[in-house]
């Protein structure tokens, strides 16, 4: 994963970690320089109407959603 993150960054690409499922995985990708991720660690897949409620709730909890 380290090589993929470094390659993407060296090419000027935004790198997003796919499949982040645990806090440990999140910490690893952040340590390697990848600050964006998606996966079940953050949320299960949501329908559009569920997404609105999820975003409102995370805003109330002062969470950062990118």
C-alpha atoms as one frame of an Amber mdcrd trajectory, in Angstrom:
protein
   0.000   0.000   0.000   2.870   2.362   0.805   4.179   2.136  -2.772   0.752
   2.803  -4.282   0.198   5.865  -2.083   3.663   7.210  -2.903   3.195   6.560
  -6.634  -0.140   8.350  -6.737   1.207  11.338  -4.835   4.322  11.524  -7.051
   2.004  11.721 -10.072   0.060  14.563  -8.456  -3.021  12.422  -7.932  -5.458
  12.504  -5.041  -5.159   9.135  -3.310  -8.201   7.675  -1.554  -7.906   4.483
   0.493 -10.711   2.096  -0.434 -12.023  -0.499   2.008 -11.013   1.064   5.332
 -12.774  -1.165   7.854 -10.953  -0.593  11.158  -9.356   2.211  13.151  -6.021
   0.426  12.726  -6.341   0.492   8.931  -7.280   4.163   9.077  -4.235   4.941
  11.235  -1.981   3.040   8.824  -3.102   4.864   5.673  -2.863   8.223   7.458
   0.668   7.358   8.617   1.553   6.548   5.008   0.336   9.965   3.853  -3.173
   9.173   2.641  -5.711  11.411   4.353  -8.840  10.336   2.477 -10.579   7.017
   2.791 -13.833   5.206   2.443 -15.183   1.991   3.831 -17.268   0.385   6.541
 -15.137   2.034   9.240 -16.941   5.254   8.349 -20.336   3.984   7.189 -22.131
   1.192   5.399 -23.437   2.061   1.910 -26.408   4.422   2.222 -29.424   5.350
   0.138 -29.636   9.067  -0.746 -32.241   9.802   1.943 -30.156   7.962   4.550
 -27.087   9.946   3.511 -28.763  13.258   4.342 -29.620  12.054   7.862 -26.104
  10.624   8.294 -24.459  13.904   7.285 -26.696  15.883   9.642 -25.862  13.532
  12.516 -22.113  13.667  11.892 -22.315  17.458  11.726 -23.969  17.480  15.161
 -21.172  15.232  16.440 -18.521  17.556  14.954 -17.196  14.771  12.734 -15.274
  15.607   9.592 -16.676  14.167   6.375 -14.766  14.776   3.169
